[in-house]
Amino acid sequence: MAANFWTSTHGTNWLLSRQALADCRKIDRQYVNEQDLIKVNIWFAQIITDLGRRLQVRQVIIATAITYFKRFYTKNSFRNTEPNLVAATCMYLACKIEESPQHIKAIITDMKTIMQERGENFTYENQKVAEMEFYLLEELDFNMIVYHPYRSLMTLAQDLGTKNEDVQWAWYVINDSYRTDMCLLYPPHVVAAAALYLRIALRGGAQYGDYSLTSTTSTANDNSVAGVTTRGAKRGAAAAASNNNTNTTANETPKVKDIRLWFAQLNVDLEHISDIVQEIISLYKLWGEEDKQNEKIREILTRLLK
């Protein structure tokens, strides 16, 4: 892997503008609107996540697989491809690249189970996935390197002196961010900074001196911000509660008193951080609605896919 993000193929080839990303989706937008496409991306990101969990692979592998899926669909349309096959192949390839290979039969068996749970069939066998792997590699221009926000999060959190529970919460936000287009639009360290920013804003910035981050956050979604709960936070709440008394250490004492100055010195565009935060908030709102409207996504997929 390239030592520097900006000289890697990720930094040079796979950061897109919003306009370029919109242009990639012109075909699909003939059949569904932009909001429906967001729901479709959430749907397939969840399929890949569930597949990774069944295979018991590391979170970084799941993140890499979702990134491959999103990169593939910057050059292809859902309308003219078979996204379930693409999703399975992305996981198969990501496991290889991240040095945790899985047998192709295991990928297919677990994918069939996941789709059956959703009332669908996965009809592809070994040969189809193997053939799709070569096509996927070509469409990705053989650019396999993916930088993720996790390492940047740990570096930033150590510098800031962030509490363990806040780091965990931000980690969950990063996991959830792969349901959005952030991995195609922003460098990973910016996503990591935004995840920390959101957590500190929700706390009111009180633990970092008198300055409150909420005073600089757009007020358009203040009510939504107050109600944000990450999917990972819901799953980890019980574990966090049991560990609260043992996780507090001297290392968790905040090192920074002026959080505004700290973010300014990151040399990161605060408008980008604000955009990411707002997108995360919108994701949770839409994602929560989809929990109650599983039939809606099936209707969207019927219109979108051949």
C-alpha positions in Angstrom: 0.0 0.0 0.0 1.2 3.5 -0.8 2.6 5.2 2.3 0.8 8.5 1.4 -2.9 8.6 0.7 -2.5 11.5 -1.8 -0.1 9.5 -3.9 -2.1 6.3 -3.8 -4.6 5.2 -6.4 -7.3 5.9 -3.9 -6.2 9.6 -3.6 -5.5 10.1 -7.3 -8.2 8.1 -9.0 -11.2 7.6 -6.7 -12.2 10.9 -5.2 -15.1 12.3 -7.2 -17.0 15.5 -7.2 -20.7 15.4 -6.5 -21.4 16.4 -10.1 -19.3 13.6 -11.5 -21.1 11.2 -9.2 -24.4 12.4 -10.3 -23.4 12.0 -14.0 -22.5 8.4 -13.3 -26.1 7.7 -12.3 -28.0 9.2 -15.2 -29.2 5.8 -16.5 -30.6 4.7 -13.1 -32.3 8.1 -12.5 -34.4 7.4 -15.6 -36.2 4.7 -13.5 -36.0 6.0 -9.9 -35.3 9.3 -8.2 -32.3 10.3 -6.2 -33.9 9.5 -2.9 -34.8 6.0 -4.1 -31.2 5.5 -5.2 -30.0 6.4 -1.7 -32.3 3.7 -0.4 -31.0 1.2 -2.9 -27.4 2.0 -1.8 -28.4 1.5 1.8 -30.0 -1.8 0.9 -27.0 -3.3 -0.8 -24.5 -1.9 1.8 -26.5 -3.8 4.4 -26.4 -7.0 2.3 -22.6 -6.8 2.1 -22.4 -6.1 5.8 -24.6 -9.1 6.7 -22.5 -11.3 4.4 -19.4 -10.1 6.1 -20.8 -10.8 9.5 -21.9 -14.3 8.5 -18.4 -14.9 7.2 -17.0 -13.4 10.5 -14.6 -11.2 8.7 -13.1 -7.9 10.1 -14.9 -4.7 9.7 -12.2 -3.3 7.4 -13.0 -6.1 4.9 -16.7 -5.2 4.9 -15.7 -1.5 4.4 -13.4 -2.5 1.5 -16.1 -4.6 -0.1 -18.7 -1.8 0.1 -16.1 0.6 -1.4 -15.5 -1.7 -4.3 -19.2 -2.0 -4.9 -19.6 1.8 -4.9 -16.6 2.2 -7.2 -18.0 -0.4 -9.6 -21.3 1.6 -9.8 -19.6 4.8 -10.8 -18.9 3.1 -14.1 -22.0 0.9 -14.4 -25.8 1.2 -13.7 -27.9 -1.0 -11.5 -30.3 -1.2 -14.4 -27.8 -3.0 -16.7 -26.0 -5.2 -14.1 -26.8 -7.9 -11.5 -26.1 -6.1 -8.1 -26.5 -9.2 -6.0 -23.8 -10.9 -8.0 -21.6 -7.8 -7.8 -22.1 -7.6 -4.0 -21.0 -11.2 -3.5 -18.0 -10.8 -5.8 -16.9 -7.6 -4.0 -16.8 -9.5 -0.7 -14.9 -12.3 -2.3 -12.3 -9.9 -3.8 -12.1 -7.8 -0.6 -11.3 -10.9 1.5 -8.4 -11.7 -0.9 -7.0 -8.1 -1.0 -7.2 -7.7 2.8 -5.4 -11.0 3.2 -8.2 -13.0 4.7 -9.4 -15.1 1.8 -12.7 -17.0 1.9 -13.6 -20.0 -0.1 -15.9 -19.1 -3.0 -18.3 -21.8 -1.9 -18.6 -20.1 1.6 -19.3 -16.8 -0.1 -22.1 -18.3 -2.2 -23.6 -20.4 0.6 -23.9 -17.4 3.0 -25.1 -15.1 0.2 -27.9 -17.6 -0.6 -28.9 -17.7 3.1 -28.9 -13.9 3.3 -31.1 -13.5 0.2 -33.5 -16.2 1.4 -34.0 -14.2 4.6 -35.0 -11.3 2.4 -37.4 -13.5 0.4 -35.2 -13.6 -2.7 -33.0 -16.1 -4.4 -29.3 -16.0 -5.2 -29.0 -18.3 -8.2 -25.3 -17.8 -9.0 -22.7 -20.5 -8.6 -18.9 -20.6 -8.5 -18.2 -20.0 -12.1 -20.4 -16.9 -12.3 -18.7 -15.3 -9.3 -15.2 -16.2 -10.6 -16.1 -14.6 -14.0 -17.5 -11.5 -12.3 -14.3 -11.1 -10.3 -12.3 -10.5 -13.5 -14.9 -8.0 -14.8 -14.9 -6.3 -11.4 -11.1 -6.0 -11.4 -11.2 -4.4 -14.9 -13.9 -1.9 -13.9 -11.9 -0.9 -10.9 -8.8 -0.4 -13.1 -7.0 -2.9 -10.9 -6.9 -0.2 -8.2 -7.2 -2.3 -5.1 -5.9 0.1 -2.5 -8.5 1.5 -0.2 -7.8 3.8 2.7 -10.3 3.8 5.5 -11.1 6.4 8.2 -10.4 4.0 11.1 -6.7 4.6 11.5 -7.1 8.3 11.2 -9.8 8.2 13.8 -7.5 6.5 16.3 -4.7 9.1 15.5 -7.1 12.1 15.9 -8.6 10.6 19.1 -5.2 10.1 20.7 -4.2 13.7 19.9 -7.5 15.1 21.2 -7.6 12.9 24.3 -11.0 11.5 23.4 -12.7 9.1 25.8 -12.9 5.5 24.8 -16.7 5.5 24.6 -16.6 8.5 22.3 -14.0 6.8 20.0 -16.3 3.7 19.9 -19.3 5.9 19.0 -17.3 7.6 16.2 -16.2 4.2 15.0 -19.9 3.2 14.7 -20.6 6.4 12.7 -17.7 5.5 10.3 -19.2 2.0 9.9 -22.6 3.5 9.0 -21.0 6.1 6.7 -20.4 3.4 4.1 -24.2 3.5 3.4 -23.6 6.9 2.0 -21.3 8.1 -0.8 -18.7 9.6 1.6 -16.0 7.1 0.6 -16.2 8.4 -3.0 -16.3 12.1 -2.1 -14.0 12.7 0.8 -10.5 11.6 2.0 -10.8 9.2 4.9 -9.2 11.5 7.5 -11.9 14.1 6.8 -14.6 11.4 7.4 -12.8 10.5 10.7 -12.7 14.1 11.8 -16.4 14.5 11.0 -17.3 11.4 13.1 -15.5 12.9 16.1 -17.0 16.3 15.4 -20.5 14.9 15.5 -19.9 13.1 18.8 -18.4 16.2 20.4 -21.3 18.3 19.1 -23.8 16.0 20.6 -22.1 16.3 23.9 -22.2 20.0 23.6 -18.4 20.2 23.7 -18.6 20.5 27.5 -15.8 18.1 28.2 -13.4 20.2 26.1 -13.6 23.5 28.0 -16.3 26.2 27.8 -16.5 26.3 24.0 -19.5 24.4 22.5 -19.2 23.1 19.0 -23.0 23.3 18.6 -22.6 27.0 18.2 -20.8 26.5 14.9 -23.0 23.7 13.6 -25.7 24.6 11.1 -29.0 25.0 13.0 -31.1 23.6 10.2 -31.0 20.2 11.7 -30.7 20.9 15.4 -33.7 18.9 16.3 -32.4 15.9 14.2 -28.9 16.2 15.8 -30.4 15.8 19.2 -31.9 12.5 18.3 -29.1 10.8 16.5 -28.4 7.2 17.5 -26.0 5.2 15.4 -26.8 1.6 14.5 -23.6 0.4 16.1 -24.4 2.4 19.2 -27.7 0.5 19.6 -25.9 -2.8 19.3 -23.1 -1.8 21.6 -25.1 0.1 24.3 -25.4 -2.9 26.7 -21.7 -3.7 26.4 -20.8 0.0 26.9 -22.9 0.2 30.0 -21.2 -2.8 31.5 -17.7 -1.4 30.8 -18.3 2.2 31.8 -16.8 1.7 35.3 -13.7 0.0 34.0 -12.9 2.0 30.9 -12.1 5.3 32.5 -8.4 5.8 32.7 -5.9 8.6 32.8 -5.5 8.4 29.1 -9.1 9.5 28.6 -8.5 13.0 30.1 -9.1 15.5 27.3 -5.9 17.1 26.2 -7.5 20.0 24.3 -9.3 22.9 25.9 -10.2 24.9 22.8 -11.9 22.4 20.5 -12.5 25.1 17.9 -8.8 25.8 17.6 -8.0 22.1 17.5 -10.2 21.6 14.5 -8.9 24.7 12.8 -5.4 23.4 13.0 -6.3 20.1 11.4 -6.0 21.8 8.0 -9.4 20.3 7.1 -12.2 22.2 5.4 -14.8 22.7 8.1 -17.5 23.0 5.4 -16.7 19.5 4.3 -17.0 18.3 7.9 -20.3 20.1 8.2 -21.5 18.5 4.9 -20.6 15.0 6.2 -22.3 15.6 9.5 -25.5 16.6 7.8 -25.3 13.7 5.5 -24.9 11.3 8.4 -27.9 12.8 10.1 -30.0 12.5 6.9 -28.8 8.8 6.6 -30.1 7.9 10.1 -33.5 9.5 9.4 -33.9 7.7 6.1 -32.5 4.5 7.4 -35.0 4.5 10.3 -37.8 5.0 7.9 -36.7 2.1 5.8 -36.9 -0.2 8.8 -40.6 0.2 8.6 -40.9 0.1 4.8 -39.1 -3.0 3.6 -41.8 -3.5 1.0 -41.0 0.0 -0.4 -37.4 -1.0 -1.3 -38.7 -4.1 -3.1 -41.0 -1.9 -5.2 -38.0 0.4 -6.0 -35.8 -2.5 -7.0 -38.6 -3.9 -9.2 -38.6 -0.6 -11.1 -34.9 -0.2 -11.2 -33.7 -3.7 -12.1 -34.6 -5.6 -15.2 
